[in-house]
Amino acid sequence: MSNFARPPRRSWPYAVTAVLVLALNEGWAARDVQRLATILLVLVALICVLGESGDQ
């Protein structure tokens, strides 16, 4: 069996979803969960952009 190069797994969508579900289950207000989601998505976007610039 040969080893094929697989693209890296992107697990951040699962992590963000898990954090948001946990916040909802803990009784956070919908507005607070929306703010958390916004912050997490901006953070992920920054990490992705910085990661791409490091590949060059």
C-alpha positions as CSV (number, residue, x, y, z in Angstrom):
1,M,0.0,0.0,0.0
2,S,1.5,3.4,-1.0
3,N,1.3,6.5,1.1
4,F,-0.6,9.3,-0.7
5,A,-0.1,12.8,0.5
6,R,-3.4,13.9,2.0
7,P,-4.3,17.5,2.5
8,P,-4.3,18.6,6.1
9,R,-7.5,18.1,8.0
10,R,-9.4,21.2,8.9
11,S,-10.9,20.5,12.3
12,W,-11.6,24.1,13.3
13,P,-15.2,24.1,12.1
14,Y,-15.9,21.2,14.5
15,A,-14.1,23.0,17.4
16,V,-16.0,26.2,16.8
17,T,-19.3,24.4,16.6
18,A,-18.5,22.5,19.8
19,V,-17.7,25.7,21.7
20,L,-20.9,27.4,20.5
21,V,-23.0,24.4,21.4
22,L,-21.4,24.2,24.8
23,A,-22.1,27.9,25.4
24,L,-25.8,27.4,24.4
25,N,-26.1,24.3,26.6
26,E,-24.6,26.3,29.5
27,G,-27.4,28.9,29.2
28,W,-25.6,31.7,27.5
29,A,-27.8,34.4,26.0
30,A,-28.2,34.2,22.2
31,R,-26.6,37.6,21.8
32,D,-23.5,36.5,23.7
33,V,-23.3,33.3,21.6
34,Q,-23.5,35.4,18.5
35,R,-20.6,37.6,19.7
36,L,-18.6,34.6,20.6
37,A,-19.2,33.1,17.1
38,T,-18.1,36.4,15.5
39,I,-14.9,36.5,17.6
40,L,-14.0,32.9,16.9
41,L,-14.6,33.2,13.2
42,V,-12.5,36.4,13.0
43,L,-9.7,34.6,14.9
44,V,-9.8,31.6,12.6
45,A,-9.7,33.9,9.6
46,L,-6.6,35.7,11.0
47,I,-4.9,32.4,11.7
48,C,-5.7,31.1,8.2
49,V,-4.3,34.3,6.6
50,L,-1.2,34.3,8.7
51,G,-0.7,30.6,7.9
52,E,-1.0,31.1,4.2
53,S,1.5,34.0,4.3
54,G,4.0,31.7,6.1
55,D,3.8,29.2,3.2
56,Q,5.3,31.6,0.7
